[in-house]
Amino acid sequence: MNNIFIFITLCLAKTQEQWDIVYQSFQDLNSMDESGWTVSNNYNGLLFTTCNGSRLFGGFNAFGYSTIVSKHFSLPPHYKINFTFEFWKIDFCQIDQVYFFLDYEEYWTNYPQLWSDPKYSQWLNDRNNYSQWLNDRNNYSQWQEEYELCKSKSGSGWYEETEILTGIFKHDSESLIFIIYSYVKGGWGFRDFTLSIVRCSSGCLYCSDNDYNNCYQWVGILSLRHESIDLDGWMQNDNIQPATSKCLNFDLLGGQPNLALNDRLEKIIQNLSPHYKIQINFQSWLFNYHWDYNFYFQQLVDDQIYYQTKFLLATFDFLCGPYNNSGSISNIAVTQPHSSSQCNISMRFTVSDSNGYWGIRAFNIYLAKCQNGCDECVGPLKTEFTVCSSGLVLYNNICTNSPPMLLSQISTSQIKDLQSDDRIPIEINLLEVDQQINTQGNFTLSVKNQYKFLTIQVYVRCHPKTRINSLFQSNKYQDSYQYSFFLNCQQAFNTVNYNLKYEQRIIKEQEMIINTSDTQCVIYQVIRVIDELPLFVKILEIIIEDF
């Protein structure tokens, strides 16, 4: 039972998401920090008011009809966000709505709850009966105070209410925008604003979940920063450099009046590091278009359409520009296989008849990189290499700078050695480098051979009633196998000589580990793999056995 409990606990710990607060403001008098917030069309130059003992960002005679509040957030790598704030509606007298955006997610708050209150409906009905209305007036006045929190127009039937607005949604861009605006007659404000995220695993720059194995390979190569947009390499309609514009406090590449619908944006990125996948994220903005047009947005990578979507409806009105300037915001993310060292990215809106404009912001490109030592791969693992970097070769789908030597020739001979009693049982000679091993033990050699072949000669003393068990590793370019045989010691011979010729695929220094004793000789070639522990390939083993 204890083991089961531990297993369940570990599973829960692995999958549990942790929310981290990355921004918090407007909780109380000590946290009323409007830094980074942009406010337009506020009243009387006011940013803060007090209502029913609560300090508000905005409020009566501060935020109201046509007021727009916005802020940009720069976020660390994450894949989910959670927002919450307390929204106040003040002196709402009709069915009105307040809109706010978190990136492309649109939300709105409806008319005050008092309109659906049964007491209010009863009071409206009783107004037709004056005497009954007089009797109910005192009761209604007491109930009325539940909604007249700010006392801004007491007794006039203008009311307030508060609402906790919250939401959780997937989000992985390093940029987040918040916009809130209203076209209502009353005032509004908010307080206790909190933004939380679920971070990517440590070491990941981009992710879509909390699994490290799905995100460690992503690296960022291009970003249009919020503070300043680098136009280098961007082209508009093949011949001019696009201009930038600003909507609220957000910088856009293009936008009105710089980039018309049917205009094309393009950028060519060269000298990309080896990779197998590309991720392109950005936010598109449309301005001043008629809602019933059918807009097709296309994104092309290397002249192939990888993303196309249809825009039908406007999502905001005159956030920037003249009245009735309809607009739309959309987050676009494209993931696709890609391995070329160059990438041509182009995008455009196609529409038959419109005077609208468009632009982009929060543009980011990520590459799913191959591991070091690889020029081409089909995945993030070292076993998914297909082409190695210069100076390396592919061995068992792994790029290595010292691949196993190829056994190209083997020969044995039995002789009568009159001086065998004066020699140790097993001796080794590396012919091309003129290196002899006539001692016993376990040691490492660095063999600097300038030739294509390395010949290993092994002298083995052979006694009657013994046999020699031999095993050799024959490494081919695409596979490897073991070759073994036995030699029985003949009465007339006391020595067996092995002559083995190995081919070096790369002529460079080889590292070997040699272990010898009276009855055994083992030689390993050390294979160095990029960013990994070394591999030890047994190329030779000779054992003297009794029978």
C-alpha positions, 0 to 999 in steps of 0.5 A, spaced: 500 500 500 505 504 501 508 503 494 502 505 491 501 511 495 508 513 493 507 512 486 500 516 485 504 521 489 509 522 484 505 521 478 501 527 481 507 531 482 509 530 475 503 533 472 501 538 477 501 545 474 504 551 478 501 558 477 506 563 478 504 571 479 508 575 474 504 582 475 499 584 480 497 591 482 491 596 484 490 592 490 490 597 495 493 604 497 500 602 497 499 598 490 496 603 486 502 603 480 500 605 473 507 604 470 506 601 463 499 603 463 496 607 457 490 611 458 486 615 453 480 619 453 479 619 461 475 625 464 478 631 468 485 628 468 483 623 473 486 616 474 484 614 481 478 614 485 475 612 491 468 608 491 465 605 497 472 605 501 475 602 495 481 605 491 479 604 483 484 605 477 478 609 474 471 610 476 466 615 476 468 622 473 475 618 471 473 612 466 467 612 462 465 613 455 470 612 449 476 611 455 481 606 453 486 603 457 491 598 455 498 595 457 503 590 454 506 585 458 513 581 457 513 574 459 518 569 460 517 562 457 510 559 458 504 556 455 498 558 459 496 564 463 490 566 468 488 573 469 483 576 474 481 583 476 475 586 480 471 590 475 466 596 477 460 599 473 458 605 476 452 609 474 450 604 469 443 606 467 441 602 460 443 595 457 451 596 456 457 593 455 464 593 457 469 590 452 476 587 454 482 583 450 487 579 452 491 578 446 486 576 441 481 573 446 475 578 447 471 578 453 465 583 455 461 585 461 453 585 460 448 590 463 448 591 471 445 585 475 439 590 478 435 589 472 434 582 473 432 583 480 425 581 482 425 587 487 426 592 481 421 589 477 416 590 482 418 597 483 417 598 476 410 595 475 408 599 482 409 606 479 403 605 475 399 605 481 401 611 485 399 610 492 402 603 491 408 606 489 408 611 495 407 605 500 413 601 496 418 607 496 421 607 503 422 599 502 425 600 495 430 606 497 433 601 502 434 596 497 436 601 492 442 603 496 445 596 495 446 598 488 448 605 489 455 604 492 459 610 490 453 615 491 455 619 485 447 620 483 444 618 489 436 617 488 436 618 481 436 610 479 443 610 477 447 604 480 453 600 481 455 593 481 462 589 482 464 583 478 470 578 479 472 577 471 477 571 470 479 567 465 484 561 463 487 560 456 493 557 452 498 562 451 505 561 449 507 568 446 513 572 450 508 578 448 501 579 451 497 585 450 491 587 455 485 592 452 479 595 456 474 600 453 467 602 453 462 606 449 457 606 455 454 612 459 456 610 465 463 610 469 467 604 470 474 602 473 477 596 476 482 594 481 486 588 484 489 586 477 493 579 477 496 576 472 499 569 473 502 564 468 504 556 468 512 556 466 515 552 461 520 547 464 527 549 466 531 550 460 526 551 455 525 557 451 518 555 448 513 550 449 506 548 449 506 543 455 510 542 461 514 536 458 521 538 458 522 532 452 517 536 448 521 543 448 528 543 450 530 543 442 527 550 441 531 556 440 529 563 438 532 566 432 528 572 430 523 577 434 520 583 433 520 586 440 515 591 443 520 597 444 523 597 437 521 593 431 528 592 427 526 592 419 532 589 417 531 584 411 523 586 411 520 587 404 513 590 402 511 588 395 518 586 393 521 593 393 520 597 399 522 597 406 515 597 410 514 602 415 511 602 422 505 605 426 502 605 433 496 603 435 495 605 442 501 604 445 503 598 441 508 598 435 506 595 429 510 593 422 505 596 417 498 598 420 494 604 417 496 607 413 502 604 411 500 597 409 494 596 405 490 589 404 493 585 398 500 588 400 505 583 401 510 582 407 516 578 406 523 576 410 528 572 407 532 569 413 539 565 411 544 561 415 540 557 419 543 552 424 541 545 423 534 544 424 528 539 423 522 544 424 520 551 425 515 555 429 512 562 427 508 566 431 505 573 430 499 577 431 495 580 426 491 586 426 486 589 421 484 596 420 478 600 417 475 594 413 467 592 412 465 587 416 461 583 411 467 582 406 471 575 406 478 576 408 483 570 407 490 571 410 495 567 407 502 565 410 507 562 405 514 559 407 519 557 401 513 559 397 508 554 399 502 556 403 502 553 410 497 557 413 490 560 411 484 562 415 478 567 413 476 573 417 469 575 417 467 579 423 470 585 426 472 585 433 473 592 435 471 599 433 476 605 433 481 603 438 486 607 433 484 612 428 477 615 426 470 613 428 467 607 425 474 604 424 473 597 425 478 592 426 480 585 428 486 582 432 488 574 431 494 570 434 497 566 428 501 560 430 504 555 424 509 549 426 511 545 420 517 541 418 523 545 415 530 543 414 533 548 409 539 553 411 534 559 408 527 560 410 523 565 405 517 567 409 511 571 406 504 573 408 498 577 405 491 578 406 487 577 399 480 581 398 477 583 392 474 590 395 476 594 401 480 600 403 483 597 409 490 596 412 493 591 416 500 590 420 503 585 425 506 585 431 509 580 437 513 576 431 517 570 433 521 564 430 523 558 433 527 552 430 527 545 433 535 544 432 539 538 431 544 536 436 551 538 436 555 535 430 549 534 426 548 537 419 541 534 418 536 530 422 529 528 423 528 529 430 531 532 437 535 525 439 542 523 437 539 517 434 535 521 429 541 524 425 542 523 418 548 527 416 554 529 420 558 535 420 564 535 417 570 531 420 564 526 423 561 520 421 555 516 422 555 510 426 549 507 429 545 513 427 550 517 431 555 522 429 562 521 432 569 524 431 572 517 432 568 512 429 570 504 430 575 502 425 573 497 420 576 490 420 579 488 413 583 482 414 585 477 419 590 471 419 593 466 424 599 462 424 602 457 429 609 456 430 615 453 435 618 459 438 624 457 442 624 463 446 617 463 449 619 461 456 623 468 456 617 472 454 610 474 457 604 469 455 601 475 451 604 481 447 602 486 443 605 490 437 602 496 433 605 495 427 604 502 423 606 506 429 612 501 432 609 501 439 610 494 443 606 492 449 610 487 453 607 488 460 601 486 463 595 490 466 590 495 464 592 502 461 590 507 455 594 508 449 593 514 444 595 512 437 597 517 432 597 513 426 598 517 419 596 511 415 589 509 413 590 502 416 593 500 423 595 493 424 595 489 430 599 483 432 598 479 438 603 474 440 600 468 444 603 463 448 600 456 447 600 450 452 598 443 451 591 441 453 589 449 452 585 452 447 585 459 445 578 463 444 578 469 439 573 474 438 573 480 433 568 486 432 567 487 424 565 494 424 561 495 417 559 502 415 552 500 416 552 495 421 557 490 425 558 483 427 562 479 431 567 474 428 570 468 433 573 462 432 577 457 437 584 454 436 587 448 439 594 448 441 598 443 438 603 439 441 609 441 436 607 448 436 607 453 442 605 460 439 600 463 436 600 469 432 595 473 430 595 479 424 589 483 424 589 489 419 584 495 421 581 501 416 581 508 419 575 511 416 578 518 419 585 518 419 586 521 426 589 520 433 585 513 436 584 512 443 585 505 446 584 501 452 588 495 453 587 489 458 592 484 458 594 478 463 597 471 463 590 468 460 587 474 457 587 480 452 582 485 451 582 491 446 577 497 446 577 503 441 574 509 445 568 512 441 567 520 443 560 522 441 559 530 441 556 532 448 555 524 451 559 519 455 564 515 451 562 509 448 567 503 448 567 498 442 571 491 444 575 490 437 579 484 440 578 479 445 583 473 446 582 468 452 586 462 453 582 456 456 583 449 459 580 443 456 
